């Protein structure tokens, strides 16, 4: 475990790790990654996974990004924010990945519900100062991803029930963050999709 003095250097280590990823410097990546793993800081762990998956997207290597997220989820399967990150990653993959995005978003919401009922404590939980905003981010982001993914489904038999679920997810996002324009846009899309049926 890192000492208190070493923790002060974590932002610098994260920056070096990001530079190593961008430059393709395997030695720098390996050195900084091993030090970052010693920190056991949940927020830092998410930053590392986020950097790995975003770099994979930039390089158009979706498989590597998905592997980075899968490894993180295997380490912390009850971490709703990692499921949300996977949902966002899959949502960027176009219509063919919408079902996967929806499933990951629903997993994040389910984990949030279980944690809210006290079934388990969140692994890698944020500090109390950030807990409410982190929780809100999971609910709203997962709801919007789920709503949009359900709207893109092409299965005619399930369309009506999916549209109802899509509107419910979009409404949930608006209820939690009515001041965010994107939540209203998502609700508008869901309403428009239900009118076209």
Secondary structure, DSSP 8 states (H G I E B T S, - for coil): ---HHHHTTHHHHHHHHHHHHHHT-HHHHHHHHHHHHHH--HHHHHHHHHHHHHHHHHTT-HHHHHHHHHHHHHH-TT-HHHHHHHHHHHHTT-GGGHHHHHHHHHHHHHHHHHHHTTSS--TT---HHHHHHHHHHHHHHHHHHHHHHHHT---TTTHHHHHHHHHHHHHHHHHH-TT-HHHHHHHHHHHHHHHT-
